[in-house]
Amino acid sequence: MPLRVLVVLLLVANLLYFTWSRGGLAMFGMVPASLAQGEPERLTQQIRPQMLKILKDESAPRP
């Protein structure tokens, strides 16, 4: 019986952590720092992002 209680408590704790880390508890004021701040400093460090061009690799074999 005590082992079942421990397993259930660990599962609930894991579920709460998962919900918190995905921002699901934001309505209660509990948001992880990664979701609250973002990374605006990375946007300011970009040098001419409009020059970036994505090219297709033509040498890759077709499936």
C-alpha positions as CSV (number, residue, x, y, z in Angstrom):
1,M,0.0,0.0,0.0
2,P,2.7,2.6,0.8
3,L,4.4,1.8,-2.5
4,R,1.2,2.6,-4.4
5,V,0.8,5.9,-2.6
6,L,4.4,6.8,-3.5
7,V,4.0,5.9,-7.1
8,V,0.8,7.9,-7.3
9,L,2.4,10.9,-5.7
10,L,5.4,10.7,-8.1
11,L,3.0,10.5,-11.1
12,V,1.1,13.6,-9.8
13,A,4.3,15.5,-9.2
14,N,5.5,14.6,-12.7
15,L,2.2,15.7,-14.3
16,L,2.3,19.0,-12.4
17,Y,5.9,19.6,-13.5
18,F,5.0,18.9,-17.1
19,T,2.0,21.2,-17.0
20,W,4.1,24.0,-15.3
21,S,7.0,23.6,-17.9
22,R,4.5,24.0,-20.8
23,G,3.0,27.1,-19.3
24,G,-0.3,25.4,-18.3
25,L,-0.2,27.0,-14.8
26,A,0.1,30.6,-16.2
27,M,-3.4,31.5,-15.0
28,F,-2.2,30.9,-11.4
29,G,0.9,33.1,-11.9
30,M,3.3,30.2,-12.2
31,V,5.2,30.5,-15.4
32,P,8.8,29.2,-16.1
33,A,11.3,31.9,-16.9
34,S,11.9,30.6,-20.4
35,L,8.2,31.3,-21.3
36,A,7.9,34.6,-19.4
37,Q,10.9,36.4,-20.9
38,G,11.6,35.0,-24.3
39,E,15.0,35.9,-25.8
40,P,14.8,39.5,-27.2
41,E,18.6,39.8,-26.9
42,R,19.0,37.3,-29.7
43,L,16.9,39.4,-32.1
44,T,19.1,42.4,-31.4
45,Q,22.2,40.5,-32.1
46,Q,21.2,39.5,-35.6
47,I,23.2,41.0,-38.4
48,R,21.1,41.6,-41.6
49,P,18.7,38.7,-41.2
50,Q,17.0,39.6,-44.4
51,M,20.1,38.4,-46.3
52,L,19.5,34.8,-45.2
53,K,18.5,32.6,-48.1
54,I,17.5,28.9,-47.7
55,L,18.7,26.8,-50.7
56,K,17.6,23.4,-51.7
57,D,20.3,20.8,-51.9
58,E,20.2,19.5,-55.5
59,S,22.8,16.8,-55.0
60,A,20.7,14.9,-52.5
61,P,19.2,11.6,-53.9
62,R,15.5,11.6,-54.4
63,P,13.6,8.9,-52.5
